[in-house]
Structures are given as structure tokens and as C-alpha cells.
Amino acid sequence: MTDRRKDRIYAENLDKVDDFVFDRRVAEVFPDMIKRSVPGYSTVIAMTGVLAGEYVQNNSRIYDLGCSLGASSFAVLEGIKARECELLAIDNSEEMLKQAQSNLALQTTETRVKLICEDVINTQINNASLVILNFTLQFIDLEQRLELLKKIHTGLRPGGILILSEKIAFADPVAQALQIEMHHAFKRANGYNDLEISQKRSALEKVLIPETLEQHYRRLKQAGFARADLWFQCFNFVSLVARK
């Protein structure tokens, strides 16, 4: 990996740590950043493709909401093979989508994918058999999260699923402190130093708002999902499958 593709955004001591944004600097290093920051990320992406192979229906739509550089979308394409469907990959960061488009052009001649730059809150969901929210809901304003999930539920076909992956919080302060400590140990093991960890945490403090697993279950039920099941957890990162 070239130094340009290695995440060093918070490696120097900053006088002022601005709120985290998905800008050009982040887009350039995002694969390295997320691999070294989110335990189990590669597993979540790979299993998104496996679940797509199980649940995507012919002549339906797939929505990858907050698609970033398109990792989930690429996994889905691998999982569904030649199935007739449309994949809408949506993100509100032009810089992330530019890189996603470049990645798509390099990796495939796929014509079923449409990249859209918009806020996922404004996305209309219809005829969907799969909706993906991989580490996206945590960046949505708290008061808009239920509205988004209701819209997803309404737009899903019977038998369709939502994959919801999130960083979570713990109501028990001892458990919360332990999970944060273990996550930071994971990041140190992946080459981040304490300055980088501290400054990144400050940048995300007002941008990424985690909730407890119980809050997620409750909201999914309020949104109308028949059930939601935890299929993955590593420290304070989880993934759920919610069924219509």
C-alpha cells in the first residue's frame, strides 16, 4: 500500500479537531481506515453478499444506503450472480461516490448498478427485497432514524430483509468502558497510536451517535419488522438481519 492510501489523517497533533466528514482525504484512505478501525468489517461485507444470495428476489431492487466506496454493493453482485434486479448504491458524499464509480469501472462491466448522490433520508424505497445499512444509521440524526426504518419496511417486498450493521453503546457503564477499551486495543494492534485514536474519537463524538442493541430492537419493532436477529458481534460492533 502506498502512503497516500494509508490513513494518517489524525497522526499529527491538531490544534482543533473538526467534526468528521466523508471528504476527499477520507475517500482516499477509506479502505485502510475502516479495515483498521472496525473489527469484523470484512466478515460483515462478505456475509452481506451471502445473505443477498439467499434473499434477493428476481425483478426486485437492492438498496445500499450509505454505500461509501461500494464494498457491500460489490459483495452483493458476487452473491446474486446473474439474477435480474437493480442495485441502487446511495451516498451523500460526492467524493466517496467518485471513488466508488472508479472502483466499479475497474472491477466490473456491471450494468445493474446505479450510483446516486443524495441523503438516504430522501431516498424513495420501493420493490426492494434487500436494503443494506452497513454502518450508516449511526450517522443519521436520532429523530430521523425511525422515519427511515419505517420507509424501508414499507418499501420491502414480503420476505425481504434489512441488514443493519452498527457501532453500539452499552447501558451498563462498566460494559461500555470495557468494550471501548477492547476496541481501542484492536486499533492499536492495527497500527494506530493513542494520539490518532483520541483525535478520531473527538472528531466522531458529535457525528456518530451509537445506541444500545435494545434501542435498535425496539425501533425495528416500531418500524414494523416482524423480527430482528443478531448474527454478528465483535466488541461494540454488531450486525442484525430484520425481516418483513
FENUR-V781877 format. One line per field, one symbol per residue. ss: DSSP state (H for helix, E for strand, - for the rest). phi: phi as a letter, one per 30 degrees, with the letter a starting at -180 (. if undefined). burial: # if it has 16 or more other ideal C-beta (glycine too) atoms within 10 Angstrom, else .. Layout:
ss = ???
phi = ???
burial = ???
This chain:
ss = --HHH------------------HHHHHHHHHHHHHH---HHHHHHHHHHHHHHH----EEEEEE-----HHHHHHHHHH----EEEEEEE--HHHHHHHHHHHHHH-----EEEEE--HHH-----EEEEEEE--HHH--HHHHHHHHHHHHHHEEEEEEEEEEEEEE---HHHHHHHHHHHHHHHHH----HHHHHHHHHHH------EEHHHHHHHHHHH---EEEEEEEE--EEEEEEE-
phi = .dedccdbecdcdcdbcdedbdcdddedceededddccdieddeddddddddddcdcdhbcccccidhcjedddddeddchcedabcccbaccddddeddddddddcacecdcbcbcadddcddcahccbbcbcicedcdeedcddedddddeddddeidbccbcbdccbdddddddddddddddddddcjdcddddddddddceccccdbdddddeddddddjddabbdcbabhcbbbbcccd
burial = ......#.##......#..#.#...#########.######..##.###.##..###..##################.##..#.#.#######.###.##..##.......##.#....#..#.#..###########.#....#..##.###.###..###########.....#..#...##.##....#...##.######....###.#..##.##..#.#..#.....###########
